Amino acid sequence: MAISPQALEDARMYMGRAGLGGWLLFDYQRMNPVLWQLVGDVRHVTRPCFLLVAARGDATLLVHHVDLGRFHGTGLTARVYRSRAELVEQLRGLLASVRGPVAMEYSPLGQLPRSSRVDAGTVELVRSLGVEVVSSADLFQYVTQRWTQEQLASHRRAAENLGAIVHEAFDFIGYNVSSGVTELQVARFIRQRYEDSGLATDDGPVVAVNEHSGDPHYEPPEQGGATIRPGDWVLLDLWAREQSDAGTFADITWVGYVGNEVPERHAQVFALVAEARDTALRFVEEAFRMGWTVEGWQVDRAARNLVQQAGYGPYFTHRLGHSLGRTVHADAVNLDDFETHDTRKLIPGIGFTIEPGIYLPEFGVRSEIDVYLSETGPVVTTEVQREVVRVQPRRGSQRLSWSGSNPSR
């Protein structure tokens, strides 16, 4: 696969605006996926390699002699080294023409793990050659993380399917609660519906009852999961994407109660979580209307302040949201002023979740929506849960032995 001319053009345009002299990508043993997003999935590269994208000039590889043949077809000029001494001298020569700071996948103090892909020693080496190193966090977001129209369309289809499946899952619980349906059986039902809908994911879903819903990433075990009964609280978190090159994840979380009357405290906590979700969305909408530049931490803070003021701050134990892409936790900005202080900017073309949660010992609540930031503002791409789902015991044909799946396996 050849490097995309559009990616190079985007990189140079961004670097010109930001006053950067170049973008230096480094990888050894697949530690830096950003490099491979640019040059393609080149396999069996056994020695350290660099790619310099100059703000003005060519994009040039620096690779070991034994790996040179792996890069045929990328369309890139290559410099070759054999020994460590040659590596240092070739790197010195490569950087000699750069005017201005060089961006690398580095994050000061390791603040942003998604942007921190290069080891400290390599950063020290580059600095020892008289080059200023800055973080590439916003640069590689702009070049590699904005969705194409095909990705947006794929995401929308996945979101529509997940919205239907989450309602089907609550119905499935209603049809089978009198038979003692378990968390694991509901999870298997959801996985089968993924398959039926042409969706895929490596793990999940979360099907969590009562105190299990207080664990944000709970997944039903093969043995020992809970049986769902009348009076139970149920949290469902579904994420999946289409099985195609453009497949882009959707990710939603809904909550329900098995019965007619939702307990008062459950209802109150849900209302607070939903208001925190909506407050964050309104913040992004207003900022876009006003032409403000918004960073990820600011959106988290807008929602977290509300939760803290209500006295539930200690129970909101994760960031507000994460970026979406070909992986469910992608490499663009996260909405985070808790696990990190994410200073990356929200820019048109990215997608992300908004998912505040409150996790108490006896139950947890999360409400998750997906948002695409278009050129005209944020667009919610998933159905928004406005009230707790009331799951009613039902009679009907949607039993445990559904078509195409074996719940006992």
C-alpha positions as CSV (number, residue, x, y, z in Angstrom):
1,M,0.0,0.0,0.0
2,A,1.3,3.5,-0.9
3,I,1.2,6.4,1.4
4,S,-1.9,8.6,0.7
5,P,-1.1,11.9,-1.1
6,Q,-4.0,13.4,0.8
7,A,-2.5,12.4,4.1
8,L,0.8,14.1,3.2
9,E,-1.1,17.2,2.0
10,D,-3.1,17.3,5.2
11,A,0.0,16.9,7.3
12,R,1.9,19.7,5.5
13,M,-1.1,22.0,5.7
14,Y,-1.4,21.4,9.5
15,M,2.3,21.8,10.1
16,G,2.4,25.1,8.2
17,R,-0.4,26.5,10.3
18,A,1.2,25.2,13.5
19,G,4.7,26.4,12.7
20,L,6.2,22.9,12.7
21,G,9.3,22.0,10.7
22,G,8.4,18.3,10.3
23,W,6.7,15.2,11.6
24,L,9.1,12.5,12.7
25,L,7.5,9.1,13.1
26,F,9.4,6.3,14.8
27,D,8.6,2.6,15.2
28,Y,10.2,-0.5,16.6
29,Q,8.3,-3.8,17.1
30,R,4.9,-2.1,16.2
31,M,5.0,0.2,19.2
32,N,3.7,3.1,17.1
33,P,0.6,2.3,15.0
34,V,0.4,5.9,13.7
35,L,3.3,5.2,11.4
36,W,1.6,2.2,9.8
37,Q,-1.6,4.2,9.4
38,L,0.3,6.4,7.1
39,V,2.5,4.0,5.1
40,G,0.2,1.0,5.2
41,D,0.4,-2.4,6.9
42,V,4.0,-3.2,6.2
43,R,4.8,-6.5,7.9
44,H,8.0,-8.1,9.3
45,V,9.9,-4.9,9.8
46,T,12.6,-6.1,12.3
47,R,14.7,-3.0,13.0
48,P,14.0,0.5,14.1
49,C,12.6,2.8,11.3
50,F,11.8,6.5,11.0
51,L,9.6,8.4,8.6
52,L,10.2,12.2,8.3
53,V,7.3,14.2,6.7
54,A,8.9,17.6,6.2
55,A,6.6,20.6,6.3
56,R,8.4,21.7,3.1
57,G,9.9,18.9,1.1
58,D,9.7,15.2,0.7
59,A,8.6,12.4,3.0
60,T,11.6,10.2,3.6
61,L,12.1,6.8,5.3
62,L,15.1,5.8,7.3
63,V,15.3,2.0,7.4
64,H,17.7,-0.8,8.0
65,H,19.3,-2.5,5.0
66,V,17.5,-5.9,5.8
67,D,14.1,-4.2,5.9
68,L,14.4,-2.0,2.8
69,G,12.5,-4.4,0.5
70,R,9.5,-4.4,2.8
71,F,8.8,-0.8,1.8
72,H,8.7,-1.3,-1.9
73,G,5.4,0.0,-3.1
74,T,5.0,2.8,-0.5
75,G,6.2,5.4,-3.0
76,L,8.6,6.9,-0.5
77,T,12.3,7.8,-0.8
78,A,14.4,5.8,1.6
79,R,17.7,6.3,3.3
80,V,19.4,3.1,4.5
81,Y,21.5,2.4,7.6
82,R,23.3,-0.8,8.7
83,S,25.1,0.0,12.0
84,R,24.0,2.1,15.0
85,A,26.6,4.7,14.1
86,E,25.1,4.9,10.6
87,L,21.6,5.2,12.0
88,V,22.6,8.3,14.1
89,E,24.5,10.0,11.2
90,Q,21.7,9.3,8.7
91,L,19.1,10.7,11.2
92,R,21.3,13.8,11.8
93,G,21.4,14.3,8.0
94,L,17.7,13.7,7.6
95,L,16.9,16.4,10.3
96,A,19.5,18.9,9.1
97,S,17.1,20.7,6.7
98,V,14.2,20.9,9.1
99,R,13.4,24.4,10.2
100,G,11.3,24.5,13.4
101,P,10.1,22.0,16.0
102,V,9.6,18.4,15.0
103,A,6.4,16.6,16.1
104,M,6.7,13.0,17.5
105,E,4.2,10.6,19.1
106,Y,5.3,11.8,22.5
107,S,3.4,13.3,25.4
108,P,5.1,15.4,28.1
109,L,5.1,13.4,31.3
110,G,3.1,10.7,29.6
111,Q,-0.1,12.8,30.1
112,L,-1.9,11.4,27.0
113,P,-1.1,7.7,26.7
114,R,-2.7,7.5,23.2
115,S,-0.2,10.1,22.0
116,S,2.8,8.6,23.8
117,R,4.1,5.9,21.5
118,V,7.9,6.7,21.3
119,D,10.3,5.7,24.0
120,A,12.1,8.3,26.1
121,G,15.5,7.2,24.7
122,T,14.5,7.9,21.1
123,V,13.2,11.3,22.1
124,E,16.5,12.0,23.8
125,L,18.4,10.9,20.7
126,V,16.5,13.3,18.5
127,R,17.0,16.1,20.9
128,S,20.7,15.4,21.1
129,L,20.8,16.2,17.4
130,G,19.8,19.8,18.2
131,V,16.1,19.4,17.3
132,E,13.2,20.6,19.4
133,V,10.6,17.8,20.0
134,V,6.9,18.5,20.6
135,S,3.9,16.3,20.7
136,S,2.2,15.3,17.5
137,A,-1.2,14.6,19.3
138,D,-3.3,17.2,17.4
139,L,-1.3,16.7,14.2
140,F,-1.9,12.9,13.9
141,Q,-5.5,13.4,15.0
142,Y,-6.1,15.8,12.1
143,V,-4.3,13.5,9.6
144,T,-5.4,10.0,10.6
145,Q,-8.5,10.2,12.8
146,R,-11.1,12.2,10.8
147,W,-13.7,10.0,9.2
148,T,-14.3,9.7,5.5
149,Q,-17.9,9.8,4.3
150,E,-17.8,6.0,3.9
151,Q,-16.8,5.7,7.5
152,L,-19.6,8.0,8.7
153,A,-22.1,6.1,6.7
154,S,-20.8,2.8,8.1
155,H,-20.9,4.2,11.7
156,R,-24.5,5.4,11.1
157,R,-25.6,1.9,10.0
158,A,-23.9,0.3,13.0
159,A,-25.5,2.8,15.3
160,E,-28.9,2.1,13.9
161,N,-28.4,-1.6,14.3
162,L,-27.2,-1.3,17.9
163,G,-30.2,0.9,18.7
164,A,-32.5,-1.8,17.5
165,I,-30.6,-4.6,19.2
166,V,-30.6,-3.0,22.6
167,H,-34.4,-2.8,22.5
168,E,-34.6,-6.4,21.3
169,A,-32.3,-7.4,24.2
170,F,-34.7,-5.8,26.8
171,D,-37.6,-7.5,25.0
172,F,-35.6,-10.8,25.2
173,I,-35.3,-10.4,28.9
174,G,-39.0,-9.7,29.2
175,Y,-39.9,-12.8,27.3
176,N,-37.6,-15.0,29.3
177,V,-37.5,-13.6,32.8
178,S,-40.0,-16.1,34.1
179,S,-37.6,-18.9,32.9
180,G,-34.7,-17.6,34.8
181,V,-32.7,-15.9,32.0
182,T,-29.1,-15.1,32.9
183,E,-26.7,-12.3,32.1
184,L,-24.7,-14.7,29.9
185,Q,-27.7,-15.8,27.9
186,V,-28.6,-12.1,27.2
187,A,-25.0,-11.5,26.1
188,R,-25.2,-14.4,23.7
189,F,-28.4,-13.2,22.3
190,I,-26.8,-9.8,21.6
191,R,-23.8,-11.4,20.0
192,Q,-26.0,-13.5,17.7
193,R,-27.9,-10.3,16.7
194,Y,-24.5,-8.7,15.9
195,E,-23.8,-11.6,13.6
196,D,-27.3,-11.4,12.0
197,S,-26.8,-7.7,11.4
198,G,-23.3,-8.0,9.9
199,L,-21.6,-6.5,12.9
200,A,-18.5,-7.6,14.7
201,T,-16.5,-6.8,17.9
202,D,-13.7,-8.5,19.8
203,D,-15.3,-8.5,23.2
204,G,-18.5,-7.5,25.1
205,P,-21.2,-6.8,25.5
206,V,-21.7,-5.7,29.1
207,V,-24.8,-7.3,30.5
208,A,-24.8,-6.3,34.2
209,V,-27.5,-6.8,36.8
210,N,-27.8,-4.9,40.1
211,E,-24.4,-4.6,41.8
212,H,-22.6,-5.9,38.7
213,S,-23.7,-2.7,37.0
214,G,-21.5,-0.9,39.4
215,D,-18.5,-2.3,37.5
216,P,-18.1,-0.2,34.3
217,H,-16.6,-3.0,32.3
218,Y,-18.3,-6.0,33.8
219,E,-18.7,-8.9,31.4
220,P,-20.8,-12.0,32.3
221,P,-18.5,-15.0,33.1
222,E,-19.0,-18.4,31.5
223,Q,-20.2,-19.6,35.0
224,G,-21.5,-17.7,37.9
225,G,-23.3,-14.8,36.3
226,A,-26.5,-13.5,37.7
227,T,-30.0,-14.7,36.9
228,I,-32.4,-11.8,36.0
229,R,-35.5,-11.6,38.1
230,P,-38.4,-9.1,38.6
231,G,-37.2,-6.1,40.6
232,D,-33.7,-6.2,39.1
233,W,-31.7,-3.3,37.5
234,V,-30.0,-4.1,34.2
235,L,-27.3,-2.2,32.3
236,L,-26.5,-3.0,28.7
237,D,-23.4,-1.7,26.9
238,L,-23.1,-2.6,23.2
239,W,-20.3,-1.7,20.8
240,A,-19.7,-3.1,17.3
241,R,-18.8,-2.2,13.7
242,E,-19.4,-3.4,10.2
243,Q,-17.0,-6.0,8.9
244,S,-15.5,-3.8,6.1
245,D,-12.5,-1.6,5.5
246,A,-14.7,1.4,6.3
247,G,-16.3,-0.2,9.3
248,T,-16.5,2.4,12.2
249,F,-17.6,1.6,15.7
250,A,-20.8,2.7,17.4
251,D,-21.1,2.3,21.1
252,I,-24.2,2.7,23.3
253,T,-25.2,2.1,26.9
254,W,-28.8,1.8,28.2
255,V,-30.4,0.9,31.5
256,G,-33.6,-0.8,32.5
257,Y,-35.7,-2.1,35.4
258,V,-37.6,-5.3,35.4
259,G,-41.0,-4.1,36.7
260,N,-43.5,-1.3,36.6
261,E,-42.2,1.2,39.1
262,V,-38.5,2.2,39.0
263,P,-37.1,2.6,42.5
264,E,-36.9,6.3,43.5
265,R,-33.1,6.4,44.0
266,H,-32.5,4.5,40.7
267,A,-34.7,7.0,38.9
268,Q,-32.9,10.0,40.5
269,V,-29.4,8.8,39.6
270,F,-30.5,8.1,36.1
271,A,-32.0,11.6,35.8
272,L,-28.7,13.1,37.0
273,V,-26.6,11.0,34.6
274,A,-28.9,11.9,31.7
275,E,-28.6,15.6,32.6
276,A,-24.8,15.4,32.8
277,R,-24.8,13.8,29.3
278,D,-27.1,16.5,27.9
279,T,-25.1,19.3,29.6
280,A,-21.9,18.0,27.9
281,L,-23.7,17.9,24.5
282,R,-25.1,21.4,25.0
283,F,-21.6,22.7,25.9
284,V,-20.2,21.4,22.6
285,E,-23.1,22.7,20.6
286,E,-22.8,26.2,22.1
287,A,-19.1,26.3,21.7
288,F,-19.4,25.4,18.0
289,R,-22.1,28.1,17.5
290,M,-19.8,30.7,19.2
291,G,-16.7,29.6,17.2
292,W,-14.8,28.6,20.3
293,T,-12.0,26.1,20.2
294,V,-12.9,23.3,22.6
295,E,-10.5,20.8,24.2
296,G,-11.5,17.4,25.4
297,W,-11.0,18.1,29.1
298,Q,-13.4,21.0,29.0
299,V,-16.3,18.8,27.9
300,D,-15.6,16.3,30.7
301,R,-15.5,19.2,33.2
302,A,-18.9,20.5,32.1
303,A,-20.5,17.2,32.9
304,R,-18.3,16.3,36.0
305,N,-19.1,19.6,37.7
306,L,-22.8,18.7,37.6
307,V,-22.2,15.3,39.1
308,Q,-19.9,16.6,41.8
309,Q,-22.4,19.4,42.8
310,A,-25.0,16.7,43.3
311,G,-22.7,14.8,45.7
312,Y,-21.9,11.9,43.4
313,G,-18.4,13.0,42.3
314,P,-16.5,10.0,43.9
315,Y,-18.8,7.6,42.0
316,F,-18.0,9.0,38.5
317,T,-14.9,7.0,38.1
318,H,-13.9,7.3,34.5
319,R,-13.6,9.9,31.7
320,L,-16.7,11.3,30.1
321,G,-16.1,9.8,26.7
322,H,-13.7,8.4,24.1
323,S,-13.1,8.7,20.4
324,L,-14.5,6.2,17.9
325,G,-13.0,4.7,14.8
326,R,-11.9,1.4,13.5
327,T,-11.3,0.5,17.1
328,V,-13.9,1.2,19.7
329,H,-11.4,3.3,21.7
330,A,-9.7,5.2,18.9
331,D,-6.8,7.6,18.8
332,A,-8.6,11.0,18.5
333,V,-9.4,13.3,21.4
334,N,-11.0,11.8,24.5
335,L,-13.4,13.8,26.7
336,D,-11.3,13.6,29.8
337,D,-10.3,15.8,32.7
338,F,-10.1,12.8,35.2
339,E,-7.9,10.0,33.9
340,T,-5.9,12.5,31.9
341,H,-6.1,16.2,31.1
342,D,-6.8,15.9,27.4
343,T,-5.8,19.1,25.6
344,R,-6.5,17.8,22.1
345,K,-9.0,19.9,20.2
346,L,-12.4,18.7,19.0
347,I,-12.3,19.2,15.2
348,P,-14.7,18.5,12.4
349,G,-14.6,14.9,11.1
350,I,-14.1,13.0,14.4
351,G,-16.6,10.9,16.4
352,F,-16.8,10.3,20.1
353,T,-19.0,9.0,22.9
354,I,-20.5,11.0,25.7
355,E,-21.1,8.5,28.6
356,P,-21.2,9.8,32.2
357,G,-21.7,7.1,34.8
358,I,-22.4,6.8,38.5
359,Y,-21.3,3.5,40.1
360,L,-22.7,2.8,43.6
361,P,-22.1,-0.5,45.5
362,E,-25.6,-1.7,44.9
363,F,-26.1,-0.5,41.3
364,G,-24.6,1.6,38.5
365,V,-26.0,3.9,35.9
366,R,-24.4,5.0,32.6
367,S,-26.0,6.6,29.6
368,E,-24.0,6.6,26.4
369,I,-24.5,8.4,23.1
370,D,-22.3,8.8,20.0
371,V,-21.6,12.2,18.5
372,Y,-20.1,13.1,15.1
373,L,-18.6,16.6,14.8
374,S,-19.6,17.8,11.3
375,E,-18.5,21.0,9.6
376,T,-21.8,22.5,10.7
377,G,-21.7,21.3,14.3
378,P,-22.2,18.2,16.5
379,V,-24.6,15.5,15.3
380,V,-25.9,12.8,17.7
381,T,-25.8,9.6,15.7
382,T,-27.5,7.2,18.2
383,E,-30.9,7.1,19.9
384,V,-30.9,9.0,23.2
385,Q,-32.4,7.3,26.2
386,R,-34.8,9.7,28.0
387,E,-36.2,7.4,30.6
388,V,-35.4,4.1,32.3
389,V,-36.7,1.1,30.2
390,R,-39.4,-0.7,32.1
391,V,-39.0,-4.4,31.2
392,Q,-42.3,-6.3,31.5
393,P,-42.6,-10.1,31.7
394,R,-44.1,-11.2,28.4
395,R,-45.5,-14.2,26.7
396,G,-44.4,-14.9,23.1
397,S,-42.0,-16.7,20.9
398,Q,-38.7,-15.0,21.6
399,R,-37.4,-17.8,23.8
400,L,-34.0,-19.0,24.9
401,S,-33.7,-21.3,21.9
402,W,-33.6,-18.5,19.3
403,S,-32.8,-19.3,15.7
404,G,-29.1,-19.5,14.9
405,S,-27.7,-19.7,18.4
406,N,-27.3,-22.2,21.2
407,P,-27.4,-20.5,24.6
408,S,-26.1,-23.6,26.4
409,R,-22.7,-23.5,24.6
